[in-house]
């Protein structure tokens, strides 16, 4: 029986270069069973990341995947992009989501697993065992879309709208998390559906919508299409220990955080906006795990 192939995908940009370098080092140390590691960046950052390109890792420019968007003035410290087709400015978070869809369809593996630049693998994992079985694992948090999370509600509703599905009553299931696995065939299918429903290119429909979540769109498509659902298995275990909010971690705080590592965790994510020093993460997470 042929089992699906899988690749790793990381969207990144200049401010996360050192974190991305640490991610790559951890992948080379601990991860097996994948075809390629793709790092997708804006054209303006391509040269900065080019040294990471090797026989198992490919740095991909945004222009190889999406139509060119023009940078416009920064507002409140955030860079925006614009094109006559979109008509409204979009920013980097939008682009990273669009690049995930585009690169999933463009690459050759049956599936992809997404890792952010601030993720660090910390124990050996064969991705064939984790994500290349007959059914594709789809991370889900039941009932997580509710009135306490207005952004998630907006993304959930917009996902139904662009896919042309009738909304169910809240609370709804959430599909946002670390180390999310997508299937190429499913992405191709939902792109076609978005274009049919919206009457324009899939990326244009999403860019004009502005308030969207790529993981929510994928999950809503799988839930509503029986031929997609049968190819997926919903999972609730999170294999990445994550520090999302709070002040930067010092040596004691990071060591205390790692005490929550469980046997099923094979990666940790310490969000870049916490300001936790990269050298400390390397020392406490990666070097310690290498020596274990």
C-alpha positions as CSV (number, residue, x, y, z in Angstrom):
1,X,0.0,0.0,0.0
2,X,1.3,3.4,-1.0
3,X,1.5,5.8,2.0
4,X,1.4,9.5,1.4
5,X,4.6,11.6,1.2
6,X,5.0,14.7,3.4
7,X,7.0,17.9,3.4
8,X,7.6,20.7,6.0
9,X,6.6,24.3,5.3
10,X,7.6,27.4,7.1
11,X,6.5,31.0,6.2
12,X,9.0,33.5,7.4
13,X,10.4,37.0,7.1
14,X,13.5,39.1,7.9
15,X,12.7,39.7,11.6
16,X,12.5,35.9,12.2
17,X,15.7,34.9,10.4
18,X,17.7,33.8,13.5
19,X,14.6,31.9,14.8
20,X,14.2,30.2,11.4
21,X,17.9,29.2,11.5
22,X,17.4,27.6,14.9
23,X,14.3,25.8,13.5
24,X,16.3,24.5,10.6
25,X,19.0,23.2,12.9
26,X,16.5,21.4,15.1
27,X,14.9,19.8,12.0
28,X,18.2,18.5,10.8
29,X,18.9,17.1,14.2
30,X,15.6,15.5,15.1
31,X,13.2,15.2,12.1
32,X,13.1,12.4,9.5
33,X,10.6,10.9,7.1
34,X,9.9,14.0,5.0
35,X,10.7,15.0,1.4
36,X,11.7,18.7,1.7
37,X,11.6,21.6,4.1
38,X,10.2,24.7,2.2
39,X,10.8,28.2,3.6
40,X,8.6,30.7,1.8
41,X,9.5,34.4,2.1
42,X,8.8,37.7,0.4
43,X,11.0,38.5,-2.6
44,X,12.6,41.3,-0.5
45,X,13.9,38.7,2.0
46,X,15.0,36.0,-0.5
47,X,18.7,36.8,-0.5
48,X,18.7,37.0,3.3
49,X,17.4,33.4,3.6
50,X,19.2,32.0,0.6
51,X,22.0,30.4,2.7
52,X,19.5,28.0,4.2
53,X,18.8,26.4,0.8
54,X,20.4,22.9,0.5
55,X,19.6,19.4,-0.8
56,X,16.6,18.9,1.7
57,X,15.6,22.6,2.1
58,X,14.3,25.0,-0.5
59,X,13.8,28.8,0.0
60,X,10.9,29.9,-2.2
61,X,10.1,33.5,-3.1
62,X,6.5,34.8,-2.9
63,X,6.6,35.8,-6.6
64,X,6.9,32.2,-7.6
65,X,3.5,31.5,-6.0
66,X,1.4,34.7,-6.1
67,X,0.9,37.7,-8.3
68,X,3.2,40.7,-7.4
69,X,1.9,43.0,-4.7
70,X,3.4,46.4,-4.1
71,X,4.7,47.6,-0.7
72,X,3.0,50.7,0.6
73,X,3.6,53.0,3.5
74,X,3.8,51.5,7.0
75,X,1.1,52.3,9.4
76,X,1.4,51.8,13.2
77,X,4.7,49.9,12.5
78,X,3.1,47.4,10.1
79,X,4.0,47.0,6.5
80,X,1.1,46.8,4.0
81,X,0.9,45.7,0.4
82,X,-1.5,46.7,-2.4
83,X,-2.5,45.8,-5.9
84,X,-5.2,47.2,-8.3
85,X,-6.9,43.8,-8.2
86,X,-7.2,43.7,-4.4
87,X,-8.1,47.4,-4.1
88,X,-7.5,47.4,-0.3
89,X,-4.2,47.1,1.5
90,X,-3.2,43.7,3.0
91,X,-0.4,43.1,5.4
92,X,2.2,40.4,6.1
93,X,-0.1,38.1,8.1
94,X,-2.5,37.9,5.1
95,X,0.4,37.1,2.7
96,X,1.8,34.3,4.9
97,X,-1.6,32.7,4.9
98,X,-2.0,33.0,1.1
99,X,1.5,31.6,0.6
100,X,0.6,28.5,2.6
101,X,-2.3,27.7,0.2
102,X,-0.2,28.5,-2.9
103,X,2.9,26.5,-1.9
104,X,0.9,23.5,-0.7
105,X,-0.6,23.2,-4.2
106,X,2.7,23.9,-6.0
107,X,4.9,21.5,-4.2
108,X,5.0,17.7,-5.0
109,X,4.3,15.9,-1.7
110,X,0.9,14.6,-0.8
111,X,0.8,16.5,2.5
112,X,2.6,19.3,4.3
113,X,3.1,20.1,7.9
114,X,3.4,23.7,8.9
115,X,6.1,25.0,11.4
116,X,6.5,28.6,12.3
117,X,9.9,30.1,12.5
118,X,9.7,30.2,16.3
119,X,9.2,26.4,16.6
120,X,12.0,24.2,17.8
121,X,11.9,20.4,17.5
122,X,13.2,18.9,20.7
123,X,13.0,15.1,20.3
124,X,13.3,12.6,17.4
125,X,10.2,12.3,15.2
126,X,9.6,10.4,12.0
127,X,6.9,12.4,10.1
128,X,5.9,9.2,8.2
129,X,4.7,7.8,11.6
130,X,3.0,11.0,12.6
131,X,1.4,12.4,9.5
132,X,1.8,10.1,6.5
133,X,-0.6,7.3,7.4
134,X,-3.7,6.5,5.4
135,X,-5.8,9.3,6.8
136,X,-4.4,12.8,7.3
137,X,-4.5,14.1,10.9
138,X,-6.4,17.4,11.3
139,X,-6.0,19.2,14.6
140,X,-9.3,20.4,16.1
141,X,-10.3,22.1,19.4
142,X,-14.0,21.3,19.9
143,X,-16.2,24.3,20.7
144,X,-13.3,26.8,20.8
145,X,-15.1,29.2,18.4
146,X,-17.4,31.1,20.7
147,X,-18.4,34.6,21.7
148,X,-15.4,34.9,24.0
149,X,-13.1,34.8,20.9
150,X,-14.6,37.4,18.5
151,X,-11.8,37.1,16.0
152,X,-12.2,33.4,15.7
153,X,-16.0,33.9,15.2
154,X,-15.3,36.4,12.4
155,X,-12.8,34.0,10.7
156,X,-15.3,31.1,11.2
157,X,-18.1,33.0,9.5
158,X,-16.0,34.3,6.7
159,X,-14.7,30.8,6.0
160,X,-18.3,29.6,5.5
161,X,-19.0,32.6,3.3
162,X,-16.1,32.2,0.9
163,X,-16.8,28.4,0.7
164,X,-20.5,28.8,0.2
165,X,-21.6,26.8,3.2
166,X,-24.5,27.4,5.6
167,X,-23.2,28.3,9.1
168,X,-24.0,26.1,12.0
169,X,-24.9,27.6,15.4
170,X,-22.0,28.5,17.7
171,X,-20.0,27.3,19.4
172,X,-18.0,25.9,16.5
173,X,-14.9,23.8,16.3
174,X,-11.5,25.5,15.9
175,X,-8.7,24.2,13.6
176,X,-5.9,26.7,14.6
177,X,-2.8,25.3,16.2
178,X,0.9,24.5,15.8
179,X,2.2,21.7,13.5
180,X,-1.0,21.6,11.4
181,X,-1.1,19.0,8.6
182,X,-2.7,19.7,5.2
183,X,-3.4,17.5,2.3
184,X,-2.5,18.9,-1.2
185,X,-5.6,17.4,-2.8
186,X,-7.9,19.1,-0.3
187,X,-6.2,22.5,-0.8
188,X,-6.7,22.1,-4.6
189,X,-10.4,21.2,-4.0
190,X,-11.2,24.1,-1.7
191,X,-9.4,26.6,-4.0
192,X,-11.7,25.5,-6.8
193,X,-14.7,25.9,-4.6
194,X,-13.7,29.4,-3.5
195,X,-13.3,30.5,-7.1
196,X,-16.7,29.1,-8.0
197,X,-18.4,30.7,-5.1
198,X,-16.7,34.1,-5.3
199,X,-16.3,34.4,-9.0
200,X,-12.6,35.3,-8.9
201,X,-9.2,33.9,-8.2
202,X,-9.0,32.2,-4.8
203,X,-6.2,34.4,-3.5
204,X,-8.1,37.5,-4.6
205,X,-11.3,36.4,-2.9
206,X,-9.4,35.9,0.4
207,X,-7.3,39.1,0.2
208,X,-10.5,41.1,-0.4
209,X,-12.1,39.4,2.6
210,X,-9.2,40.5,4.8
211,X,-10.4,38.8,8.0
212,X,-9.7,35.2,7.4
213,X,-7.8,32.2,8.9
214,X,-6.2,29.7,6.6
215,X,-6.6,26.9,9.1
216,X,-10.2,27.7,9.7
217,X,-11.0,27.7,5.9
218,X,-9.3,24.3,5.5
219,X,-11.1,22.8,8.5
220,X,-14.5,24.1,7.5
221,X,-14.0,22.6,4.0
222,X,-13.1,19.2,5.4
223,X,-16.1,19.2,7.8
224,X,-18.6,20.1,5.1
225,X,-17.4,17.9,2.2
226,X,-17.9,14.1,2.8
227,X,-15.2,13.2,0.2
228,X,-12.7,15.4,2.1
229,X,-13.8,14.2,5.6
230,X,-13.3,10.6,4.8
231,X,-9.6,11.3,4.0
232,X,-9.0,13.0,7.4
233,X,-8.9,12.0,11.0
234,X,-9.7,14.7,13.6
235,X,-7.2,14.8,16.4
236,X,-7.1,16.9,19.6
237,X,-3.6,16.1,20.9
238,X,-1.2,19.1,20.5
239,X,2.3,17.8,20.0
240,X,3.9,21.2,20.4
241,X,4.2,22.8,23.8
242,X,3.5,26.5,23.2
243,X,4.3,29.7,25.2
244,X,2.0,32.2,23.5
245,X,1.5,35.2,25.8
246,X,3.4,36.8,28.6
247,X,6.7,38.5,29.4
248,X,10.0,37.2,28.0
249,X,11.3,34.1,29.6
250,X,14.6,34.1,31.5
251,X,16.7,31.0,32.3
252,X,14.6,30.0,35.2
253,X,11.3,30.8,33.5
254,X,12.2,28.8,30.4
255,X,13.4,25.8,32.4
256,X,10.2,25.9,34.4
257,X,8.2,26.1,31.1
258,X,9.9,23.0,29.8
259,X,8.9,21.0,32.9
260,X,5.5,20.8,31.2
261,X,6.9,18.7,28.3
262,X,5.0,15.4,28.0
263,X,6.1,12.3,26.1
264,X,3.8,13.2,23.2
265,X,5.5,16.6,22.7
266,X,8.2,16.6,20.1
267,X,8.4,20.4,19.6
268,X,8.1,23.6,21.5
269,X,7.1,27.1,20.3
270,X,8.0,30.2,22.2
271,X,6.3,33.1,20.4
272,X,8.7,35.6,19.0
273,X,6.7,38.6,20.3
274,X,7.5,37.5,23.9
275,X,11.1,38.6,23.3
276,X,12.6,35.5,24.8
277,X,16.3,35.5,23.8
278,X,17.1,33.2,20.9
279,X,20.5,32.2,22.4
280,X,18.8,31.1,25.6
281,X,16.3,29.0,23.6
282,X,19.1,27.4,21.8
283,X,21.0,26.6,25.0
284,X,18.0,25.5,27.2
285,X,15.9,23.7,24.5
286,X,18.1,22.5,21.7
287,X,21.5,22.0,23.4
288,X,20.0,20.3,26.4
289,X,17.9,18.0,24.3
290,X,20.9,17.1,22.2
291,X,22.8,16.1,25.3
292,X,19.9,14.0,26.7
